[in-house]
Amino acid sequence: MDLVLIMSVKAGFGGQKFNENCIPKISFVREWADAHNPHLEISVDGGINRETGKRVVDAGATVLVAGSSLFKLDDMTDEISLWKKYGPDAE
């Protein structure tokens, strides 16, 4: 297994509110991966924005899938640069 996708909303409907119940799931998968498959990518899709993105990365996510929070911006470059600061390679 290379990647686990955790959905934090109901699939197929953009702009939904982030489901808090996914945070413990992310942590659980991260703990399992650290013990069995440290290179596992943990992707989270749904309700990802500046705040929730930080929280899911802190819980162990390595890939963020964002739609509405980015596509509503005129220029998403600055926002994406800000999000990159959440990761393990952040400065």
Rosetta constraint file for C-alpha pairs under 8 A:
AtomPair CA 1 CA 40 HARMONIC 7.14 0.50
AtomPair CA 2 CA 39 HARMONIC 7.45 0.50
AtomPair CA 2 CA 40 HARMONIC 5.20 0.50
AtomPair CA 2 CA 41 HARMONIC 6.21 0.50
AtomPair CA 3 CA 40 HARMONIC 5.57 0.50
AtomPair CA 3 CA 41 HARMONIC 4.59 0.50
AtomPair CA 3 CA 42 HARMONIC 5.84 0.50
AtomPair CA 3 CA 43 HARMONIC 7.07 0.50
AtomPair CA 4 CA 40 HARMONIC 7.43 0.50
AtomPair CA 4 CA 41 HARMONIC 6.35 0.50
AtomPair CA 4 CA 42 HARMONIC 5.03 0.50
AtomPair CA 4 CA 43 HARMONIC 6.03 0.50
AtomPair CA 5 CA 42 HARMONIC 6.13 0.50
AtomPair CA 5 CA 43 HARMONIC 4.71 0.50
AtomPair CA 5 CA 44 HARMONIC 5.80 0.50
AtomPair CA 5 CA 45 HARMONIC 7.26 0.50
AtomPair CA 6 CA 22 HARMONIC 7.27 0.50
AtomPair CA 6 CA 25 HARMONIC 7.92 0.50
AtomPair CA 6 CA 26 HARMONIC 7.34 0.50
AtomPair CA 6 CA 42 HARMONIC 7.43 0.50
AtomPair CA 6 CA 43 HARMONIC 6.11 0.50
AtomPair CA 6 CA 44 HARMONIC 4.87 0.50
AtomPair CA 6 CA 45 HARMONIC 6.41 0.50
AtomPair CA 7 CA 11 HARMONIC 7.27 0.50
AtomPair CA 7 CA 22 HARMONIC 7.59 0.50
AtomPair CA 7 CA 44 HARMONIC 5.90 0.50
AtomPair CA 7 CA 45 HARMONIC 5.04 0.50
AtomPair CA 7 CA 46 HARMONIC 6.08 0.50
AtomPair CA 8 CA 18 HARMONIC 5.79 0.50
AtomPair CA 8 CA 19 HARMONIC 5.11 0.50
AtomPair CA 8 CA 20 HARMONIC 7.62 0.50
AtomPair CA 8 CA 21 HARMONIC 7.74 0.50
AtomPair CA 8 CA 22 HARMONIC 5.76 0.50
AtomPair CA 8 CA 44 HARMONIC 6.81 0.50
AtomPair CA 8 CA 45 HARMONIC 5.96 0.50
AtomPair CA 8 CA 46 HARMONIC 4.93 0.50
AtomPair CA 8 CA 47 HARMONIC 6.76 0.50
AtomPair CA 9 CA 16 HARMONIC 6.42 0.50
AtomPair CA 9 CA 17 HARMONIC 7.05 0.50
AtomPair CA 9 CA 18 HARMONIC 6.18 0.50
AtomPair CA 9 CA 19 HARMONIC 6.06 0.50
AtomPair CA 9 CA 45 HARMONIC 7.42 0.50
AtomPair CA 9 CA 46 HARMONIC 5.01 0.50
AtomPair CA 9 CA 47 HARMONIC 6.73 0.50
AtomPair CA 10 CA 16 HARMONIC 7.93 0.50
AtomPair CA 10 CA 46 HARMONIC 7.85 0.50
AtomPair CA 11 CA 46 HARMONIC 7.92 0.50
AtomPair CA 14 CA 46 HARMONIC 7.86 0.50
AtomPair CA 14 CA 67 HARMONIC 7.14 0.50
AtomPair CA 14 CA 68 HARMONIC 6.34 0.50
AtomPair CA 15 CA 47 HARMONIC 6.70 0.50
AtomPair CA 15 CA 67 HARMONIC 7.83 0.50
AtomPair CA 15 CA 68 HARMONIC 5.55 0.50
AtomPair CA 15 CA 69 HARMONIC 7.73 0.50
AtomPair CA 16 CA 46 HARMONIC 7.03 0.50
AtomPair CA 16 CA 47 HARMONIC 5.75 0.50
AtomPair CA 17 CA 46 HARMONIC 7.73 0.50
AtomPair CA 17 CA 47 HARMONIC 5.22 0.50
AtomPair CA 18 CA 46 HARMONIC 6.20 0.50
AtomPair CA 18 CA 47 HARMONIC 4.14 0.50
AtomPair CA 18 CA 48 HARMONIC 6.82 0.50
AtomPair CA 18 CA 52 HARMONIC 7.38 0.50
AtomPair CA 19 CA 47 HARMONIC 7.57 0.50
AtomPair CA 21 CA 25 HARMONIC 7.26 0.50
AtomPair CA 22 CA 26 HARMONIC 6.20 0.50
AtomPair CA 23 CA 27 HARMONIC 6.37 0.50
AtomPair CA 23 CA 55 HARMONIC 7.81 0.50
AtomPair CA 23 CA 56 HARMONIC 6.39 0.50
AtomPair CA 23 CA 59 HARMONIC 6.40 0.50
AtomPair CA 24 CA 28 HARMONIC 6.07 0.50
AtomPair CA 24 CA 59 HARMONIC 7.68 0.50
AtomPair CA 25 CA 29 HARMONIC 6.20 0.50
AtomPair CA 26 CA 30 HARMONIC 6.07 0.50
AtomPair CA 26 CA 42 HARMONIC 7.53 0.50
AtomPair CA 26 CA 56 HARMONIC 7.18 0.50
AtomPair CA 26 CA 59 HARMONIC 5.94 0.50
AtomPair CA 26 CA 60 HARMONIC 6.09 0.50
AtomPair CA 26 CA 61 HARMONIC 6.53 0.50
AtomPair CA 27 CA 31 HARMONIC 6.16 0.50
AtomPair CA 27 CA 59 HARMONIC 5.07 0.50
AtomPair CA 27 CA 60 HARMONIC 5.87 0.50
AtomPair CA 28 CA 32 HARMONIC 6.28 0.50
AtomPair CA 29 CA 33 HARMONIC 5.98 0.50
AtomPair CA 29 CA 42 HARMONIC 7.74 0.50
AtomPair CA 30 CA 34 HARMONIC 6.01 0.50
AtomPair CA 30 CA 42 HARMONIC 7.53 0.50
AtomPair CA 30 CA 59 HARMONIC 7.61 0.50
AtomPair CA 30 CA 60 HARMONIC 5.37 0.50
AtomPair CA 30 CA 61 HARMONIC 7.50 0.50
AtomPair CA 31 CA 35 HARMONIC 6.50 0.50
AtomPair CA 32 CA 36 HARMONIC 6.06 0.50
AtomPair CA 32 CA 37 HARMONIC 7.57 0.50
AtomPair CA 33 CA 37 HARMONIC 4.54 0.50
AtomPair CA 33 CA 38 HARMONIC 5.07 0.50
AtomPair CA 33 CA 39 HARMONIC 7.50 0.50
AtomPair CA 33 CA 40 HARMONIC 6.15 0.50
AtomPair CA 34 CA 38 HARMONIC 4.55 0.50
AtomPair CA 41 CA 61 HARMONIC 7.34 0.50
AtomPair CA 41 CA 62 HARMONIC 5.68 0.50
AtomPair CA 41 CA 63 HARMONIC 6.77 0.50
AtomPair CA 42 CA 60 HARMONIC 7.21 0.50
AtomPair CA 42 CA 61 HARMONIC 4.79 0.50
AtomPair CA 42 CA 62 HARMONIC 5.20 0.50
AtomPair CA 42 CA 63 HARMONIC 6.00 0.50
AtomPair CA 43 CA 61 HARMONIC 5.85 0.50
AtomPair CA 43 CA 62 HARMONIC 6.05 0.50
AtomPair CA 43 CA 63 HARMONIC 4.34 0.50
AtomPair CA 43 CA 64 HARMONIC 5.73 0.50
AtomPair CA 43 CA 65 HARMONIC 7.05 0.50
AtomPair CA 44 CA 48 HARMONIC 7.90 0.50
AtomPair CA 44 CA 56 HARMONIC 7.49 0.50
AtomPair CA 44 CA 61 HARMONIC 6.66 0.50
AtomPair CA 44 CA 63 HARMONIC 6.40 0.50
AtomPair CA 44 CA 64 HARMONIC 5.32 0.50
AtomPair CA 44 CA 65 HARMONIC 5.98 0.50
AtomPair CA 45 CA 64 HARMONIC 6.43 0.50
AtomPair CA 45 CA 65 HARMONIC 4.66 0.50
AtomPair CA 45 CA 66 HARMONIC 6.57 0.50
AtomPair CA 46 CA 65 HARMONIC 6.93 0.50
AtomPair CA 46 CA 66 HARMONIC 6.70 0.50
AtomPair CA 46 CA 67 HARMONIC 7.91 0.50
AtomPair CA 47 CA 52 HARMONIC 7.31 0.50
AtomPair CA 47 CA 66 HARMONIC 7.25 0.50
AtomPair CA 47 CA 69 HARMONIC 7.87 0.50
AtomPair CA 48 CA 52 HARMONIC 5.42 0.50
AtomPair CA 48 CA 53 HARMONIC 5.36 0.50
AtomPair CA 48 CA 64 HARMONIC 7.13 0.50
AtomPair CA 48 CA 65 HARMONIC 6.85 0.50
AtomPair CA 48 CA 66 HARMONIC 5.34 0.50
AtomPair CA 48 CA 67 HARMONIC 7.79 0.50
AtomPair CA 48 CA 69 HARMONIC 7.03 0.50
AtomPair CA 49 CA 53 HARMONIC 5.46 0.50
AtomPair CA 49 CA 66 HARMONIC 7.01 0.50
AtomPair CA 49 CA 69 HARMONIC 5.60 0.50
AtomPair CA 49 CA 70 HARMONIC 7.83 0.50
AtomPair CA 50 CA 54 HARMONIC 6.55 0.50
AtomPair CA 50 CA 79 HARMONIC 7.94 0.50
AtomPair CA 50 CA 83 HARMONIC 6.72 0.50
AtomPair CA 51 CA 55 HARMONIC 6.57 0.50
AtomPair CA 52 CA 56 HARMONIC 6.20 0.50
AtomPair CA 53 CA 57 HARMONIC 6.21 0.50
AtomPair CA 53 CA 64 HARMONIC 6.84 0.50
AtomPair CA 53 CA 83 HARMONIC 7.35 0.50
AtomPair CA 53 CA 86 HARMONIC 7.96 0.50
AtomPair CA 54 CA 58 HARMONIC 6.11 0.50
AtomPair CA 54 CA 83 HARMONIC 7.57 0.50
AtomPair CA 54 CA 86 HARMONIC 5.88 0.50
AtomPair CA 55 CA 59 HARMONIC 6.26 0.50
AtomPair CA 56 CA 60 HARMONIC 6.34 0.50
AtomPair CA 56 CA 61 HARMONIC 5.49 0.50
AtomPair CA 57 CA 61 HARMONIC 4.50 0.50
AtomPair CA 57 CA 62 HARMONIC 6.29 0.50
AtomPair CA 57 CA 86 HARMONIC 6.67 0.50
AtomPair CA 57 CA 87 HARMONIC 6.78 0.50
AtomPair CA 58 CA 86 HARMONIC 7.96 0.50
AtomPair CA 62 CA 87 HARMONIC 7.39 0.50
AtomPair CA 66 CA 70 HARMONIC 6.55 0.50
AtomPair CA 67 CA 71 HARMONIC 5.90 0.50
AtomPair CA 68 CA 72 HARMONIC 5.90 0.50
AtomPair CA 69 CA 73 HARMONIC 7.45 0.50
AtomPair CA 70 CA 76 HARMONIC 5.81 0.50
AtomPair CA 70 CA 79 HARMONIC 7.62 0.50
AtomPair CA 71 CA 76 HARMONIC 7.30 0.50
AtomPair CA 76 CA 80 HARMONIC 6.11 0.50
AtomPair CA 77 CA 81 HARMONIC 6.21 0.50
AtomPair CA 78 CA 82 HARMONIC 6.27 0.50
AtomPair CA 79 CA 83 HARMONIC 6.37 0.50
AtomPair CA 80 CA 84 HARMONIC 6.29 0.50
AtomPair CA 81 CA 85 HARMONIC 7.03 0.50
AtomPair CA 82 CA 86 HARMONIC 7.78 0.50
AtomPair CA 83 CA 87 HARMONIC 7.90 0.50
AtomPair CA 84 CA 90 HARMONIC 6.65 0.50
AtomPair CA 85 CA 89 HARMONIC 7.74 0.50
AtomPair CA 85 CA 90 HARMONIC 4.65 0.50
AtomPair CA 85 CA 91 HARMONIC 6.75 0.50
AtomPair CA 86 CA 90 HARMONIC 6.27 0.50
